[in-house]
Amino acid sequence: MKKSYRHLFFDLDRTLWDFDTSATEAFHKIYSKFDLKNKG
């Protein structure tokens, strides 16, 4: 079954979603989860 969306939001000025903070947090989680510090 194909899913349809009623609304699509664009946050071009980053007022709804803090992309920089979210990206940094995601990077740190991935870095820790895969122990990249010890893998070079």
TORFI-548776 format. One record per residue (C-alpha): residue number from 1; residue in one letter; x, y, z. Coordinates in Angstrom, 2 decimals. Example, Ala and Ser with C-alpha at 12.3 -4.5 7.8 and 13.67 -1.06 7.14 Angstrom:
2
     k   r        xx        yy        zz
     1   A     12.30     -4.50      7.80
     2   S     13.67     -1.06      7.14
***
This chain:
40
     k   r        xx        yy        zz
     1   M      0.00      0.00      0.00
     2   K      1.41      3.36     -1.03
     3   K      1.71      5.91      1.77
     4   S      0.59      9.43      1.04
     5   Y      1.46     12.61      2.88
     6   R     -0.91     15.46      3.54
     7   H      1.76     18.01      4.45
     8   L      5.38     18.55      3.59
     9   F      7.44     21.04      5.59
    10   F     10.59     22.76      4.39
    11   D     12.75     24.32      7.08
    12   L     15.05     26.42      4.94
    13   D     15.97     28.85      7.71
    14   R     16.38     26.12     10.38
    15   T     13.75     27.51     12.72
    16   L     11.84     24.23     13.15
    17   W     14.76     21.81     13.32
    18   D     18.29     22.54     14.50
    19   F     20.14     20.59     11.81
    20   D     23.66     21.38     13.03
    21   T     23.02     20.14     16.56
    22   S     21.17     17.05     15.33
    23   A     23.92     16.18     12.85
    24   T     26.61     16.61     15.50
    25   E     24.71     14.42     17.95
    26   A     24.19     11.73     15.30
    27   F     27.90     11.80     14.42
    28   H     28.90     11.35     18.06
    29   K     26.46      8.45     18.53
    30   I     27.75      6.66     15.43
    31   Y     31.38      7.36     16.41
    32   S     30.78      5.82     19.83
    33   K     28.60      2.92     18.67
    34   F     31.18      1.68     16.18
    35   D     34.17      2.52     18.42
    36   L     35.81      4.53     15.64
    37   K     38.32      6.15     18.00
    38   N     40.11      2.82     18.40
    39   K     39.84      1.85     14.73
    40   G     41.80      4.80     13.36
***
